[in-house]
Amino acid sequence: MTGNETVQSYSVPNYSGLLYNKANTKTPFLNMISGKVKYTNSVEFVCGQYYSSEEGEIPSISETASLTAPAASFVTRKQLTNVTQIFMESVAISYAKQSNMATLSGINVAGQTANPQNELDFQVARKMEKIKRSIEKAFIQGTYSKATNDTTVNKTRGMVQAISTNVIAAEGKTLDLWLLNDLIQKISDNQGEINNLVILLNSVNLLQLTGNAVEMGVPVGAAYYSTYGIQVTDLILPVGTTVKLALGEFIPEGVALAVNLDVIGPVEQPVPEKGNFFLEELSKTGAGTKYQIFGQIGLDHGPEWYHGKLTGLSTVFTKPEGLKVNVVNQSTETPSVDETEE
């Protein structure tokens, strides 16, 4: 089904057999933060506020000078905000299609039944998969826009745009342990929290980093394991912390993100008495039923200096031509390095 077409008997025929989805439905970032949902009744919501403490200094005050109080000063604060945006889809099914689920196309063997048995449930589930992928993309690549009237669009700020303090331009370099270490060190130097960091990478940069870590003899987790429903592995960095490596979705080419999950969460804006991302039947215009799915959601990215971003990374991964093996000389116990071609 494409566009706003109505599902009819011959446009979407019924088949028997197991259903397999060829499309990508992964939403790793959304999965990671979904347990920290917040709610708002305003399009614009607060991600926090920030201030900068005054630098310490060694005073030079005499006893006489201390009899007069110094000039008063103060610290100002600024607020961090983002916006929710609308996600909306429609599904329309004819009465004839709903009443024709027993008619099978393709191989028709006695005793087989249509899969799925309910066309509406199937179509709604697929639209929800699309909405989740759209939210994932917005939360990563979204460009901030705040509507000023009813005809302009609110767009939530995604992580790529949000991170502005801790940015390192790689200038075409391959992602390696030291480059990532520099980024984590930068986060720490700028008063960000470096515990519970997840490094979101595309497949090329993930291979670059893990390959480099293996070459340097740095442990990259005993094995991959699942957290937040996502496959991750640990990497110990020289800066003195362990980060989690995860394959992200919609990560731009040449970009790697270090995100602190402690300060990130989705913000939903429910409709009173309906909720958020609800299914609603629309007015009828003929022998069929049309539904809409409506929801509003935005990203609370927290203080952006708690995160980091590498840009301009190499987009090419070259497989090693040989396998380096450490060989121990049993007579002298002196390790040597041999290189064996694969």
LUMLO-307444 format. One record per residue (C-alpha): residue number from 1; residue in three letters; x, y, z. Coordinates in Angstrom, 1 decimal. Layout:
REM LUMLO-307444
{NUM; "ala"; {X; Y; Z}}
...
END
This chain:
REM LUMLO-307444
{1; "met"; {0.0; 0.0; 0.0}}
{2; "thr"; {1.4; 3.4; -0.9}}
{3; "gly"; {0.2; 7.0; -0.3}}
{4; "asn"; {-3.3; 7.3; 1.0}}
{5; "glu"; {-4.7; 4.4; -1.0}}
{6; "thr"; {-7.4; 2.2; 0.6}}
{7; "val"; {-6.6; -1.5; 1.2}}
{8; "gln"; {-8.8; -3.5; -1.1}}
{9; "ser"; {-9.0; -7.2; -1.9}}
{10; "tyr"; {-6.9; -7.2; -5.1}}
{11; "ser"; {-4.4; -4.5; -4.1}}
{12; "val"; {-3.4; -6.5; -1.0}}
{13; "pro"; {-4.1; -10.2; -1.6}}
{14; "asn"; {-4.1; -12.7; 1.2}}
{15; "tyr"; {-1.4; -15.4; 1.5}}
{16; "ser"; {-0.7; -18.3; 3.9}}
{17; "gly"; {2.8; -18.8; 5.4}}
{18; "leu"; {5.1; -17.1; 7.9}}
{19; "leu"; {5.5; -13.4; 7.6}}
{20; "tyr"; {9.0; -11.9; 7.2}}
{21; "asn"; {9.9; -8.2; 7.1}}
{22; "lys"; {12.6; -7.2; 4.6}}
{23; "ala"; {12.7; -3.7; 5.9}}
{24; "asn"; {14.9; -2.3; 8.7}}
{25; "thr"; {12.8; -1.8; 11.8}}
{26; "lys"; {15.7; -1.2; 14.3}}
{27; "thr"; {15.5; 1.7; 16.7}}
{28; "pro"; {18.5; 1.2; 19.1}}
{29; "phe"; {18.6; 4.8; 20.4}}
{30; "leu"; {14.9; 4.9; 21.1}}
{31; "asn"; {15.1; 1.6; 22.9}}
{32; "met"; {17.9; 2.8; 25.1}}
{33; "ile"; {16.0; 5.9; 26.3}}
{34; "ser"; {12.4; 4.7; 26.3}}
{35; "gly"; {12.4; 3.9; 30.0}}
{36; "lys"; {12.8; 7.6; 30.8}}
{37; "val"; {9.7; 9.0; 29.2}}
{38; "lys"; {8.6; 12.5; 30.4}}
{39; "tyr"; {5.3; 14.2; 29.7}}
{40; "thr"; {4.5; 17.8; 28.8}}
{41; "asn"; {1.4; 19.8; 28.0}}
{42; "ser"; {3.4; 22.4; 26.0}}
{43; "val"; {5.1; 22.1; 22.6}}
{44; "glu"; {8.3; 23.6; 24.1}}
{45; "phe"; {9.7; 21.8; 27.1}}
{46; "val"; {12.7; 22.3; 29.4}}
{47; "cys"; {15.9; 20.2; 29.0}}
{48; "gly"; {17.4; 21.9; 32.1}}
{49; "gln"; {19.2; 25.1; 32.8}}
{50; "tyr"; {22.9; 25.9; 33.1}}
{51; "tyr"; {25.3; 28.3; 34.7}}
{52; "ser"; {29.1; 28.8; 34.9}}
{53; "ser"; {30.7; 29.1; 38.3}}
{54; "glu"; {33.3; 31.8; 38.7}}
{55; "glu"; {36.9; 30.7; 38.5}}
{56; "gly"; {38.8; 30.3; 41.7}}
{57; "glu"; {41.6; 32.8; 42.4}}
{58; "ile"; {44.2; 33.3; 45.1}}
{59; "pro"; {43.0; 36.4; 47.1}}
{60; "ser"; {45.3; 39.3; 48.0}}
{61; "ile"; {43.4; 41.1; 50.8}}
{62; "ser"; {45.0; 43.0; 53.7}}
{63; "glu"; {43.4; 43.3; 57.1}}
{64; "thr"; {42.7; 46.9; 56.3}}
{65; "ala"; {41.1; 46.1; 53.0}}
{66; "ser"; {39.0; 43.4; 54.6}}
{67; "leu"; {37.2; 46.1; 56.6}}
{68; "thr"; {35.4; 47.0; 53.3}}
{69; "ala"; {33.3; 44.3; 51.6}}
{70; "pro"; {34.2; 43.6; 48.0}}
{71; "ala"; {31.9; 44.7; 45.2}}
{72; "ala"; {29.0; 42.2; 44.8}}
{73; "ser"; {28.8; 40.0; 41.8}}
{74; "phe"; {26.3; 37.3; 40.6}}
{75; "val"; {26.1; 34.2; 38.4}}
{76; "thr"; {23.5; 34.2; 35.7}}
{77; "arg"; {21.6; 31.1; 34.4}}
{78; "lys"; {20.2; 30.1; 31.0}}
{79; "gln"; {17.5; 27.6; 30.1}}
{80; "leu"; {17.8; 24.7; 27.7}}
{81; "thr"; {14.7; 23.9; 25.7}}
{82; "asn"; {13.5; 21.7; 22.8}}
{83; "val"; {10.1; 21.1; 21.1}}
{84; "thr"; {7.9; 18.1; 20.4}}
{85; "gln"; {6.8; 17.4; 16.8}}
{86; "ile"; {3.9; 15.7; 15.2}}
{87; "phe"; {4.1; 12.1; 13.8}}
{88; "met"; {1.0; 11.1; 11.9}}
{89; "glu"; {-0.1; 8.2; 9.7}}
{90; "ser"; {-3.4; 6.9; 8.2}}
{91; "val"; {-4.8; 3.5; 7.3}}
{92; "ala"; {-7.9; 2.9; 5.2}}
{93; "ile"; {-9.5; -0.5; 4.5}}
{94; "ser"; {-12.6; -1.3; 2.5}}
{95; "tyr"; {-15.5; -3.3; 3.9}}
{96; "ala"; {-15.1; -5.8; 1.1}}
{97; "lys"; {-11.5; -6.5; 2.0}}
{98; "gln"; {-12.3; -6.9; 5.7}}
{99; "ser"; {-14.9; -9.5; 4.8}}
{100; "asn"; {-12.7; -11.4; 2.3}}
{101; "met"; {-9.8; -12.6; 4.5}}
{102; "ala"; {-10.5; -16.3; 3.7}}
{103; "thr"; {-9.8; -15.9; 0.0}}
{104; "leu"; {-6.2; -16.9; -0.6}}
{105; "ser"; {-3.7; -16.1; -3.4}}
{106; "gly"; {-0.6; -18.0; -4.3}}
{107; "ile"; {-0.3; -21.6; -3.3}}
{108; "asn"; {-3.6; -22.7; -1.9}}
{109; "val"; {-3.4; -26.0; 0.0}}
{110; "ala"; {-6.3; -27.4; 2.0}}
{111; "gly"; {-6.4; -26.4; 5.6}}
{112; "gln"; {-4.3; -23.2; 5.2}}
{113; "thr"; {-5.5; -19.9; 6.5}}
{114; "ala"; {-4.5; -16.3; 5.7}}
{115; "asn"; {-1.7; -14.8; 7.6}}
{116; "pro"; {-2.4; -12.2; 9.0}}
{117; "gln"; {-6.0; -12.9; 9.8}}
{118; "asn"; {-6.8; -9.3; 10.6}}
{119; "glu"; {-5.8; -6.8; 7.9}}
{120; "leu"; {-6.4; -3.7; 10.2}}
{121; "asp"; {-4.1; -5.0; 12.9}}
{122; "phe"; {-1.4; -5.8; 10.3}}
{123; "gln"; {-1.5; -2.4; 8.7}}
{124; "val"; {-1.6; -0.5; 12.0}}
{125; "ala"; {1.4; -2.5; 13.3}}
{126; "arg"; {3.4; -1.6; 10.1}}
{127; "lys"; {2.5; 2.1; 10.4}}
{128; "met"; {3.7; 2.0; 14.1}}
{129; "glu"; {7.0; 0.5; 12.9}}
{130; "lys"; {7.4; 3.4; 10.4}}
{131; "ile"; {6.6; 5.9; 13.1}}
{132; "lys"; {9.2; 4.4; 15.5}}
{133; "arg"; {11.8; 4.6; 12.7}}
{134; "ser"; {10.9; 8.2; 12.0}}
{135; "ile"; {11.3; 9.1; 15.7}}
{136; "glu"; {14.7; 7.4; 15.7}}
{137; "lys"; {15.8; 9.4; 12.7}}
{138; "ala"; {14.5; 12.7; 14.2}}
{139; "phe"; {16.2; 12.0; 17.6}}
{140; "ile"; {19.5; 11.5; 15.8}}
{141; "gln"; {19.4; 13.8; 12.8}}
{142; "gly"; {16.6; 16.2; 13.6}}
{143; "thr"; {17.2; 20.0; 13.0}}
{144; "tyr"; {15.5; 22.3; 15.5}}
{145; "ser"; {12.7; 24.5; 14.4}}
{146; "lys"; {10.1; 26.2; 16.6}}
{147; "ala"; {6.8; 27.1; 14.9}}
{148; "thr"; {5.8; 30.8; 15.0}}
{149; "asn"; {2.3; 30.2; 13.5}}
{150; "asp"; {-0.1; 27.4; 12.7}}
{151; "thr"; {1.3; 26.7; 9.2}}
{152; "thr"; {5.0; 26.3; 10.2}}
{153; "val"; {6.4; 23.0; 11.6}}
{154; "asn"; {7.9; 22.2; 15.0}}
{155; "lys"; {10.9; 20.0; 14.7}}
{156; "thr"; {12.8; 18.5; 17.6}}
{157; "arg"; {16.5; 18.9; 17.9}}
{158; "gly"; {18.4; 15.6; 17.5}}
{159; "met"; {21.7; 14.5; 19.0}}
{160; "val"; {23.9; 15.4; 16.0}}
{161; "gln"; {22.7; 19.1; 16.1}}
{162; "ala"; {22.5; 19.3; 19.9}}
{163; "ile"; {26.2; 18.5; 20.5}}
{164; "ser"; {28.3; 21.7; 20.1}}
{165; "thr"; {30.8; 21.8; 22.9}}
{166; "asn"; {32.6; 18.5; 22.6}}
{167; "val"; {33.3; 18.2; 18.9}}
{168; "ile"; {36.5; 16.8; 17.3}}
{169; "ala"; {37.0; 17.1; 13.5}}
{170; "ala"; {38.8; 13.9; 12.5}}
{171; "glu"; {39.8; 15.3; 9.0}}
{172; "gly"; {39.5; 12.0; 7.3}}
{173; "lys"; {41.3; 9.9; 9.9}}
{174; "thr"; {40.3; 6.3; 10.7}}
{175; "leu"; {38.5; 6.0; 14.0}}
{176; "asp"; {40.9; 4.5; 16.5}}
{177; "leu"; {41.3; 4.1; 20.3}}
{178; "trp"; {43.2; 7.4; 20.8}}
{179; "leu"; {40.8; 9.5; 18.7}}
{180; "leu"; {37.9; 8.2; 20.8}}
{181; "asn"; {39.9; 8.7; 24.0}}
{182; "asp"; {40.5; 12.3; 23.0}}
{183; "leu"; {36.8; 12.8; 22.7}}
{184; "ile"; {36.0; 11.3; 26.1}}
{185; "gln"; {38.8; 13.4; 27.6}}
{186; "lys"; {37.3; 16.5; 26.1}}
{187; "ile"; {33.9; 15.7; 27.6}}
{188; "ser"; {35.6; 15.3; 31.0}}
{189; "asp"; {37.6; 18.5; 30.7}}
{190; "asn"; {34.4; 20.4; 29.9}}
{191; "gln"; {32.7; 19.1; 33.1}}
{192; "gly"; {30.6; 16.4; 31.4}}
{193; "glu"; {30.0; 13.1; 33.1}}
{194; "ile"; {31.9; 10.2; 31.4}}
{195; "asn"; {30.2; 7.3; 33.2}}
{196; "asn"; {27.5; 5.4; 31.3}}
{197; "leu"; {28.6; 6.7; 27.9}}
{198; "val"; {27.4; 4.8; 24.8}}
{199; "ile"; {29.3; 5.3; 21.5}}
{200; "leu"; {26.8; 5.1; 18.6}}
{201; "leu"; {28.5; 4.2; 15.4}}
{202; "asn"; {27.7; 3.2; 11.9}}
{203; "ser"; {29.1; -0.2; 10.7}}
{204; "val"; {32.2; 1.1; 9.0}}
{205; "asn"; {33.4; 3.1; 12.0}}
{206; "leu"; {32.5; 0.3; 14.4}}
{207; "leu"; {34.8; -2.0; 12.4}}
{208; "gln"; {37.6; 0.6; 12.4}}
{209; "leu"; {37.5; 1.0; 16.1}}
{210; "thr"; {37.2; -2.6; 17.1}}
{211; "gly"; {39.9; -3.6; 14.6}}
{212; "asn"; {42.3; -1.0; 16.1}}
{213; "ala"; {41.5; -2.1; 19.6}}
{214; "val"; {42.4; -5.7; 18.8}}
{215; "glu"; {45.6; -4.7; 17.1}}
{216; "met"; {46.6; -2.7; 20.2}}
{217; "gly"; {45.7; -5.6; 22.5}}
{218; "val"; {43.0; -3.7; 24.3}}
{219; "pro"; {40.1; -5.9; 25.5}}
{220; "val"; {36.9; -5.2; 23.6}}
{221; "gly"; {34.5; -7.2; 25.9}}
{222; "ala"; {34.7; -10.9; 26.4}}
{223; "ala"; {31.7; -11.1; 24.1}}
{224; "tyr"; {28.8; -9.0; 22.8}}
{225; "tyr"; {25.9; -8.8; 25.2}}
{226; "ser"; {22.5; -7.3; 25.3}}
{227; "thr"; {21.5; -4.2; 27.1}}
{228; "tyr"; {18.4; -2.0; 26.5}}
{229; "gly"; {17.6; -4.8; 24.0}}
{230; "ile"; {20.6; -3.7; 22.0}}
{231; "gln"; {23.8; -5.7; 21.3}}
{232; "val"; {26.7; -3.8; 22.8}}
{233; "thr"; {30.3; -4.5; 23.8}}
{234; "asp"; {32.6; -2.8; 26.4}}
{235; "leu"; {35.8; -0.9; 25.5}}
{236; "ile"; {38.2; 0.2; 28.2}}
{237; "leu"; {39.9; 3.5; 27.4}}
{238; "pro"; {43.2; 5.0; 28.6}}
{239; "val"; {41.3; 7.9; 30.1}}
{240; "gly"; {40.1; 5.5; 32.8}}
{241; "thr"; {36.5; 4.7; 31.9}}
{242; "thr"; {34.7; 2.0; 30.1}}
{243; "val"; {32.3; 2.9; 27.3}}
{244; "lys"; {29.7; 0.8; 25.5}}
{245; "leu"; {30.0; 0.4; 21.7}}
{246; "ala"; {26.7; 0.0; 19.8}}
{247; "leu"; {25.7; -0.1; 16.2}}
{248; "gly"; {23.4; 2.9; 15.7}}
{249; "glu"; {20.8; 3.8; 13.1}}
{250; "phe"; {20.7; 7.0; 11.0}}
{251; "ile"; {24.2; 7.9; 12.1}}
{252; "pro"; {25.6; 10.1; 9.3}}
{253; "glu"; {28.6; 8.9; 7.4}}
{254; "gly"; {31.9; 9.9; 9.1}}
{255; "val"; {30.1; 10.7; 12.4}}
{256; "ala"; {30.3; 9.0; 15.8}}
{257; "leu"; {28.3; 10.0; 18.8}}
{258; "ala"; {29.2; 9.6; 22.5}}
{259; "val"; {25.9; 9.9; 24.4}}
{260; "asn"; {25.3; 9.9; 28.1}}
{261; "leu"; {22.1; 8.0; 28.7}}
{262; "asp"; {21.6; 9.3; 32.3}}
{263; "val"; {20.4; 12.7; 31.0}}
{264; "ile"; {18.5; 11.7; 27.9}}
{265; "gly"; {14.8; 10.9; 27.6}}
{266; "pro"; {11.8; 11.1; 25.2}}
{267; "val"; {9.2; 13.8; 26.0}}
{268; "glu"; {5.6; 12.9; 25.0}}
{269; "gln"; {2.8; 15.5; 24.6}}
{270; "pro"; {-0.5; 13.5; 25.0}}
{271; "val"; {-3.9; 14.7; 23.8}}
{272; "pro"; {-6.3; 15.0; 26.7}}
{273; "glu"; {-8.6; 11.9; 27.1}}
{274; "lys"; {-6.9; 10.2; 24.1}}
{275; "gly"; {-3.2; 9.7; 25.1}}
{276; "asn"; {-0.4; 9.7; 22.7}}
{277; "phe"; {0.0; 7.7; 19.4}}
{278; "phe"; {-3.6; 6.6; 19.5}}
{279; "leu"; {-5.6; 5.0; 16.8}}
{280; "glu"; {-8.7; 6.9; 15.9}}
{281; "glu"; {-11.5; 6.1; 13.4}}
{282; "leu"; {-12.3; 9.0; 11.0}}
{283; "ser"; {-15.5; 10.1; 9.3}}
{284; "lys"; {-16.9; 7.7; 6.7}}
{285; "thr"; {-17.2; 8.6; 3.1}}
{286; "gly"; {-18.2; 5.2; 1.7}}
{287; "ala"; {-18.0; 1.4; 2.2}}
{288; "gly"; {-14.8; 1.4; 4.1}}
{289; "thr"; {-13.1; 2.7; 7.3}}
{290; "lys"; {-10.2; 5.1; 7.6}}
{291; "tyr"; {-8.1; 5.5; 10.7}}
{292; "gln"; {-5.4; 7.9; 11.8}}
{293; "ile"; {-2.5; 7.4; 14.2}}
{294; "phe"; {-1.5; 10.6; 15.9}}
{295; "gly"; {1.3; 11.4; 18.3}}
{296; "gln"; {3.6; 14.2; 19.5}}
{297; "ile"; {7.1; 13.6; 20.9}}
{298; "gly"; {10.4; 15.3; 21.3}}
{299; "leu"; {13.9; 14.7; 22.7}}
{300; "asp"; {15.2; 15.8; 26.0}}
{301; "his"; {18.9; 15.6; 25.3}}
{302; "gly"; {19.9; 17.2; 28.6}}
{303; "pro"; {23.1; 19.3; 28.9}}
{304; "glu"; {24.8; 18.9; 25.5}}
{305; "trp"; {28.3; 19.1; 27.0}}
{306; "tyr"; {27.6; 15.7; 28.7}}
{307; "his"; {27.9; 14.2; 25.1}}
{308; "gly"; {30.5; 14.3; 22.4}}
{309; "lys"; {30.7; 14.1; 18.6}}
{310; "leu"; {33.4; 13.0; 16.1}}
{311; "thr"; {33.0; 14.4; 12.6}}
{312; "gly"; {34.9; 13.9; 9.3}}
{313; "leu"; {35.9; 10.3; 10.0}}
{314; "ser"; {37.1; 8.0; 7.3}}
{315; "thr"; {34.2; 6.2; 5.6}}
{316; "val"; {36.4; 3.3; 4.4}}
{317; "phe"; {37.4; 0.1; 6.4}}
{318; "thr"; {40.3; -1.9; 5.1}}
{319; "lys"; {40.5; -5.5; 6.3}}
{320; "pro"; {43.9; -6.5; 7.7}}
{321; "glu"; {45.9; -8.6; 5.2}}
{322; "gly"; {47.5; -10.8; 7.9}}
{323; "leu"; {46.9; -12.0; 11.3}}
{324; "lys"; {49.4; -11.0; 14.0}}
{325; "val"; {50.1; -13.8; 16.5}}
{326; "asn"; {52.2; -13.5; 19.7}}
{327; "val"; {54.6; -16.5; 19.9}}
{328; "val"; {56.5; -17.3; 23.1}}
{329; "asn"; {60.0; -18.8; 22.9}}
{330; "gln"; {59.8; -21.6; 25.5}}
{331; "ser"; {63.6; -21.7; 26.1}}
{332; "thr"; {64.1; -18.0; 26.8}}
{333; "glu"; {60.5; -17.0; 27.7}}
{334; "thr"; {61.1; -14.0; 25.4}}
{335; "pro"; {58.0; -13.1; 23.4}}
{336; "ser"; {58.4; -12.4; 19.7}}
{337; "val"; {55.9; -11.4; 17.1}}
{338; "asp"; {55.3; -13.5; 14.0}}
{339; "glu"; {53.0; -12.6; 11.1}}
{340; "thr"; {51.0; -15.2; 9.5}}
{341; "glu"; {49.1; -14.5; 6.3}}
{342; "glu"; {45.5; -15.6; 6.3}}
END
